[in-house]
Amino acid sequence: MPRTLAILAYPGCQLLDISGPWQVFATANELGGDSLYTLHLIAAQPGPVVSNSGLTLQADIAWGALATLEPIDTLLVAGGRGVMAQCQDTTLLEVLRQQSGTVRRLGSVCSGAFLLAAAGLLNGRQATTHWRHCQQLANDYPDIDVQGDALYLESGGIYSSAGVTAGIDLALALLENDHGSDLAGQVARELVLFLRRPGGQSQFSEILASQNRATGSLRRLLDRLHADPGRPHRLGEMADYISVSPRHLSRLFRRQLDTTPGAYLTRLRLEQARLSLIENHGPPPLERLARQWRLGGAEQLRRLFLRHYGVSPRQYHQRFGPGSASTARDDSI
């Protein structure tokens, strides 16, 4: 029997907070060979809802009529610029409170967490939202344990996720919990998603943040390094690429990124090894992984993981790899 899934929309909602998760479940219907989910878009009343991008969505159910639907399995609340106005709607907040006692799963995408918070549903729980709004959520609702670095998480049976694309990560995790990792992987590949990210992962890649801080010729060099981290990238070759001396290149790295060219390359390659561990189904092939990303041998790779991530590669794979506790179990998302 299909699971009924509803997503809450309102004027000024973030389009991708709705369309991203919706497409995950719709694609699961296409690939699953069955109608696995019945999808509903709900709003104050049936009809057009203008998102914050100006594109119009079509709601099929009024949130006041949710009780007339077949039992709702999962209810997700979108974020967006219009969320604060919705937080003042006492009728909507009461509907969310009522639904929290009947749905199997209740969750938010991005700043939709503010709606759940306004309804009092996150008190005493951990929650996350878009990094830009985490401090405001913590200030406005001190009874919530705001986790500013998580992509998505579950606490006390209620889910929350970070900005925009993290809603897709959450939807994939919910799908995997319902129907297994094989179907979730098929959906991710069909949607050409680079990686199904575990919720415990940071909202940010530190190495990507460094790339974004670089300017001028150094940014051009970093783009080259990121395009092919496995190349040798010797210091003289890197300096020649942007027509500076090796000494001046080192000064640019220190001035803009507070690191050295060698340390940056090591961290970039370590990031690639980390991503490989997440995608690898079997035991982590440390020696091969170290050679592939020019990180010495297996023992050096272990030391780098312990220094930068606080765990060994094997522990990281057990925590975040396919079928791990953090991705496969409902109570660990």
N, C-alpha and C positions, 0 to 999 in steps of 0.2 A: 504494500500500500504506500503511495507517495507520501513523503513528509511535506507538510505545509510550511512554507517559509515566507515571511512578510518583511518588507523593508519600509521604514517610515520616511516619507518625503515631506517637504514644506517649502514655501517660497524662500529662495536664497540658499537652498541646500547645495552641497558640493556634488556635481554630476558624477564624478568618478567614485565617490563614496557609495553610490547606488549602482551604477552600471558595472563597476568592477566586480563586486561580489555577485551581482545578478548574473553576469556572464559566466562566472565559475560554475554556478549551479545549473544554469541553462545548458552549458556545454556538457556537464555531467549527465544531463538528461539525454543529450544527443549521443554520447559515447557509451553510456551505460546499457544501451539496448533496452531500456525500460524508462518509464516516467518515474524518476526517483524523487522529484520535487515538484510540488505545485507552488508557483510563485505568485505573490501579490505585491503590488505597490500600494501603500496606504497613505492617506493624507487627510486633512480636515474634512474634505468631501471628495467624492469621485470627480474626475475631470482633470484639466490641465494644471500642472505645477511648474512654474518657471524656476529653473535652477540658477545658481549664481553665475553661470557662463552665458545665460540668456537662452539656452536650449530648453525646450518645454518637454516635460515628462507627462505621462498620462496615468493618473491613479485610478485603480479600479474599485477600491474599497475605502469608505470613510473610517478613520480610526475609532469613531464612536460606535461603529457597527461590528467591531472585531468579535464580539461575543457571538455573532450570528455565523461566523465562519466555522468550518470544521476545526477541530483542535489544532492550535498553532504549535508547531514543533520549535521553530526558531524565529525570533523577532530581532531584527537589526535596526539600529537608529543611525541615520546618516548625520554627518557634520555639515558645516558650511557657515557662510556669513549670517544666515538667518537664524542660527540656533539660539542666540540669546533672546530673541523675541519669543521663540517657542518656550523658553524656560519660564516665561511669565504666564503661560496658559495653564491655569490651575486644572482645567478639565482634562487636558492632555496629560498632565503629570499624574492625575488620578488614574487615567487609563493605563499608563505605564506601570503604576503600582499594582493595579489589578492583574495586569498581564504577567508581572513578575512572579505571581503566585501560581500561574497556570501553564505558562510555556515551559518547554524543557530547557531551552537556551535563550537567553536575552543578552544582547551585546550592542556595542557602539563602534562606529568607525570615526576616527579623527575627533573633531570637537563635539560629535554626538555624545561624548562622555559627559558634557555639561548638562544635557537633558536628563540622563540617568542620575547625575549628581543632584540636580534640582529636585528630582522626585524622591531623594533620600535613599536611593537604591545602592549607592556605592559607599555609604558610611561604614567604617570599620573594615573596608576591603582595600586591596591593592587595585590600582587602575592606571592606565596610561592614555595619552592623547598625543596629538601632534606636538613635536618638541617646542614649537613656538608658544603653545598655550599651557604647557605643563606647570609653569610657575603660577599662572593665574588660577588654574584649577586647584592647586595646593593652597593658594591664598584664600580663595573664595570658599573652599570646602575643607577646612583643616582636619575633619574626621576621616578624610580619604588618604591612604598611603600612596601618593603619586609616584610611579616608577617612570621617570623621565626618559629612560634609555631603552625601554622595551619596544619591540615591534608590535606585539600583542600578548595578552596574558588572560588567564582566568583566575578569578578569586571569588570564592563563595558561590560558585555557579553562575557568575555574571562575567561576560567577556568585554574587553575593551582593546582597541588597537590604535596605532599611531596614524600619521597622516596618509590619506589618499591611497597609495598603492599597498600600504600595510593592510588595508581592508581586503585586498585580494589574497594576501598571505593568510589572514585569519580565515577567509572563506575556504581556502584550500585545506587548512588544518581541520576545519569542521567537516569538510567533505571526506577527508582521510579518516576521521574518527567514525563517520557514518558507514563508509563503503570501502575503506582500505587504501593502502598506499599505491597500489597499482592504478586504480582509477584516478586518484589525485595526480599521479605522475602523468597519466595520459592527458588529463585536462591541462596541466601545466605546459606540456609539450604542444598541445593543440593551440594554446593561446600564446605560444612562443615566449614563455616566461624564462628568463635566464636561470632562475634558481628558486626552488621552494624554500623560503627562509624560515627557520625556526623562530618562535616567538621570543626566546631568550637572547636572540641576537640584538646587537645594538642598532638603533635607528641610523647610526652613522658608520661609515667606513672611515677610520682615521686617515688612511692613506689617500682616500678620495678628498677628504677635507683639506689635506696638504696640497693636493693638486689644484684645488680651487683657490688656495691662497697665493699660489705662484703667479707672477706677472711677467710680461714681456717675453724675452728669449728663453727664460727658465721654464715658463709654462709650455712653450713649444717643445722643449726637451722632455719635460715630464709626459706630454702627450705621446711622444715617441717611446718612452720607457714603458708606459702603460699599455701601449699597443702590442708589445712583445717583450714581456718581462724575462723570458727565458734566454734571450740573447746575451752574449758576454758583457756588452756595454762597458768597455774599459774606460777609465777616467779620461785618457787622452782623446779617445773617440767621441765621448760625450762633449768634451770641450770643443773639439773641432766642429761638431755639429752646429754649435751656436756661435762659432768663431770667437772664442775667448781662450785664455790660457787655463790650464788645469787649476792653477792657484786662484784665478779669478772665479772660476766655476765653483770652487769650494767656498769662496766668500759669498757668492750668490745663494748657495744652499743654506749657509749659516745665517745670512741676513734675512732671507725670506721664510725659511722653514725651520730654522734653529736645529739643523742636523747636518750631516755630511752626505756627499753623493753615495758613498758606500753603504752607510746606514740606511739611507732612503731606499736604495735598491734591495737591501736585505729585507726591509719591512714590506716592500711591494711584493717580493717573491714569497715571503711568509704568508701574506694575504692570499696569494694564489694557492699555496699549499693548504691553507685553512679551508678554502672553498672546495678544493678537491676532496678533503676529508668529509665534508658535509654530503657530497654527492656520491661517495663511494659506499657500496652496499656491503662489501666484505671487510675483513680486518685491514687496517690502514697499512699499505705497502711503504713503509717509512724510507727504506733505502732508495727505492725507485723514485719516490716523491722528492726526496732530497736532491737526487741527481737531476731530475726533471727541472727543478727550479733553482739549481745552482746554490744549494744551501748546505754543501758539504755532504756529510753522511748522516745516517739515522741518528747517531748520538748527538750530533750538533743540532739536528732538527728538534730533537727532544728538549735540548737546553733552550733553544729559541722559544719554543712553545711555553715552557715553564716560565721564562722571563717575561714574555709579552702577554700571555693569556692566563697564567697561573695554574695551568693543568698540562698534562702530557698530551701528545697527539692522540694516543689511544683513548684517554679519558674524554677528550674533546669529541672524538668520533662517537663514543658511546652516548654522549649527551646530546649531540646535534645531528648525527648521521641519520640516514633513512631508517625508519622504524624505531628510532630512539625513544626514550621515555618522554622527551620534551616535545616530540612531534606526533607520537602515536597515541598517547594517553590523554583522555579528555581532561583529567584532573591536573595535568601538568602543562597545559597550554598557557 
